[in-house]
Amino acid sequence: MSRRKLHKDELELWGKVAETAVPMHPKRRKPQEALRNAMPVVKRAREPIAPFEMSTSAKEYRPAIDVLPDIRERVAKAPVQMDKKAHGRLKQGKLKPEAKIDLHGMTLDQAHPRLTAFIMKAYQTQKRLVLVVTGKGKLRDDGGPIPVRFGVLRHQVPQWLSTPPLAQLVLQVTEAHLRHGGGGAYYVYLRRQR
């Protein structure tokens, strides 16, 4: 890896910092001039700053950067673990869920234990396909310093299903077909009991 040469303004700043530093070994100290002569000066071309007037709008729109993609994209891009033919029928809404839980209006603290108990009971009763209704969420902001995602349960349920103890029971999580709730519900395809 080659080292980048310092610019003139960087050398000046380093000189000011070095003058205020207390040396650990005063006998070994080199004079500042020798240090400045040892590093070559590279001039950098500066871009002109565009004139700015108060109350003018920006010339180009830059959308906000979201680190995580939307939950619909993440669930859709998850690899298919189940039978591909059955997965195709599931996506078309042709498979009927054997059980359903509705988490509308619940807080995260209420919904998590209920979802865990529901999935475990469905697995024990050898059900393969269940429907988890989360709702699409309300568009609201409580005004706090940390932004809250639109549809908190809708975003949290796939995370819960992919972590223990439910991860060992769940084979596939897919967004439900419109006839079963669309973007506000998930199909959860469970593993067979051994």
Legacy VTK file of the C-alpha trace (Angstrom):
# vtk DataFile Version 3.0
C-alpha trace
ASCII
DATASET POLYDATA
POINTS 194 float
0.000 0.000 0.000
1.499 3.340 -1.008
1.232 6.328 1.264
-0.606 9.437 0.182
1.441 12.629 0.114
0.280 15.359 2.452
-1.132 18.635 1.185
0.225 22.026 2.210
-2.713 22.787 4.517
-2.327 19.374 6.191
1.379 20.027 6.772
0.600 23.434 8.292
-1.971 21.900 10.607
0.459 19.157 11.632
3.094 21.782 12.354
0.725 23.653 14.688
-0.194 20.426 16.506
3.453 19.367 16.778
4.412 22.719 18.345
1.900 22.221 21.170
2.969 18.636 21.876
5.276 17.813 24.784
8.040 15.448 23.609
8.477 12.114 25.379
12.225 12.091 24.617
13.460 15.699 24.326
16.979 14.663 23.234
15.680 12.887 20.117
13.546 15.790 18.931
14.024 16.887 15.319
13.645 20.518 14.365
10.336 21.423 12.692
12.079 22.641 9.550
13.704 19.264 8.951
10.310 17.602 9.307
8.674 20.017 6.854
11.455 19.600 4.283
11.213 15.808 4.470
7.592 15.799 3.281
6.849 16.967 -0.259
4.133 19.561 -0.754
1.298 18.616 -3.095
-1.058 21.309 -4.324
-4.669 20.331 -4.647
-7.063 21.988 -7.073
-10.145 23.217 -5.262
-13.597 23.088 -6.764
-15.304 26.463 -6.939
-18.193 26.869 -4.534
-21.471 27.604 -6.267
-23.136 30.848 -5.179
-25.977 30.383 -2.713
-28.906 32.654 -2.042
-31.241 32.426 0.908
-34.675 30.880 0.285
-33.673 29.056 -2.898
-34.527 25.402 -3.340
-32.027 22.668 -4.074
-31.300 22.025 -7.732
-31.331 18.249 -7.442
-33.268 15.889 -5.208
-31.320 13.254 -3.317
-33.520 10.639 -1.636
-32.765 9.643 1.926
-30.584 6.576 2.270
-32.207 3.688 4.114
-29.674 1.139 5.301
-32.101 -1.763 5.339
-34.273 -2.544 2.335
-38.036 -2.705 2.804
-39.363 -5.770 4.628
-41.217 -6.888 1.495
-37.935 -7.002 -0.435
-36.095 -8.872 2.326
-38.810 -11.535 2.675
-39.133 -11.896 -1.102
-35.356 -12.303 -1.554
-35.066 -14.976 1.148
-34.015 -18.314 -0.372
-36.793 -20.860 -0.901
-36.367 -23.691 1.629
-39.593 -25.546 0.894
-40.742 -27.467 -2.177
-40.674 -25.057 -5.148
-44.012 -26.292 -6.544
-45.717 -25.861 -3.167
-44.055 -22.449 -2.804
-45.512 -21.364 -6.158
-48.993 -22.470 -5.084
-48.474 -20.678 -1.763
-47.544 -17.399 -3.485
-50.679 -17.668 -5.663
-52.873 -18.094 -2.576
-53.963 -21.610 -3.567
-52.864 -23.238 -0.299
-55.249 -22.646 2.600
-53.715 -21.872 6.013
-54.580 -24.413 8.724
-54.472 -21.849 11.568
-54.424 -18.083 11.956
-53.311 -15.564 14.570
-54.224 -11.887 14.446
-51.746 -9.531 16.127
-53.620 -6.296 15.259
-53.457 -3.654 17.965
-50.891 -5.492 20.105
-47.665 -4.001 21.350
-44.352 -5.749 20.763
-44.377 -7.005 24.361
-47.829 -8.545 23.919
-47.321 -9.920 20.408
-43.999 -11.735 20.856
-45.085 -14.283 23.520
-48.407 -14.885 21.761
-46.690 -15.510 18.439
-44.174 -17.859 20.062
-46.911 -19.848 21.808
-49.028 -19.986 18.625
-46.182 -21.270 16.428
-45.132 -23.880 19.006
-48.698 -25.124 19.411
-49.183 -25.290 15.631
-45.957 -27.291 15.337
-47.023 -29.702 18.106
-50.395 -30.274 16.412
-48.523 -31.012 13.142
-49.873 -28.084 11.174
-47.743 -27.112 8.162
-49.103 -23.718 7.038
-50.249 -20.962 9.389
-51.178 -17.339 8.767
-49.783 -14.539 10.946
-51.707 -11.284 10.510
-49.684 -8.244 11.601
-51.534 -5.447 9.839
-49.810 -2.898 7.656
-49.250 -0.461 10.491
-50.394 3.083 11.065
-48.601 6.056 9.610
-47.676 7.933 12.755
-44.682 9.423 14.467
-44.587 9.906 18.213
-42.101 12.774 17.848
-39.265 11.005 19.650
-35.610 11.334 18.702
-35.461 7.835 17.226
-37.548 7.298 14.079
-40.068 4.457 14.222
-40.618 2.238 11.196
-44.013 2.148 9.524
-45.692 -1.084 10.696
-43.561 -2.127 13.669
-45.096 -5.614 13.979
-44.890 -6.159 10.233
-41.118 -5.570 10.434
-40.526 -7.443 13.681
-42.425 -10.706 13.051
-40.005 -12.059 10.373
-37.125 -11.307 12.754
-38.804 -13.230 15.575
-39.492 -16.156 13.258
-35.830 -16.332 12.221
-34.405 -16.451 15.762
-34.543 -19.258 18.378
-36.761 -20.915 19.555
-38.913 -20.424 16.442
-36.124 -20.698 13.853
-35.909 -24.473 14.383
-39.647 -24.867 13.665
-40.075 -22.487 10.715
-39.115 -23.578 7.208
-40.312 -20.578 5.161
-41.808 -17.122 5.734
-43.571 -15.513 2.764
-45.791 -12.480 2.370
-49.427 -13.554 2.140
-51.545 -13.412 -1.009
-54.116 -10.589 -1.239
-56.984 -12.933 -0.345
-55.254 -13.713 2.954
-54.115 -10.199 3.892
-51.416 -9.209 1.390
-48.699 -6.967 2.841
-50.265 -7.099 6.304
-49.886 -10.871 6.781
-47.318 -13.661 6.453
-47.562 -17.304 5.551
-45.416 -19.348 7.922
-44.609 -22.802 6.571
-43.520 -25.104 9.406
-41.136 -28.064 9.320
-42.357 -31.633 9.670
-42.045 -33.193 13.102
-39.345 -35.837 13.383
LINES 1 195
194 0 1 2 3 4 5 6 7 8 9 10 11 12 13 14 15 16 17 18 19 20 21 22 23 24 25 26 27 28 29 30 31 32 33 34 35 36 37 38 39 40 41 42 43 44 45 46 47 48 49 50 51 52 53 54 55 56 57 58 59 60 61 62 63 64 65 66 67 68 69 70 71 72 73 74 75 76 77 78 79 80 81 82 83 84 85 86 87 88 89 90 91 92 93 94 95 96 97 98 99 100 101 102 103 104 105 106 107 108 109 110 111 112 113 114 115 116 117 118 119 120 121 122 123 124 125 126 127 128 129 130 131 132 133 134 135 136 137 138 139 140 141 142 143 144 145 146 147 148 149 150 151 152 153 154 155 156 157 158 159 160 161 162 163 164 165 166 167 168 169 170 171 172 173 174 175 176 177 178 179 180 181 182 183 184 185 186 187 188 189 190 191 192 193
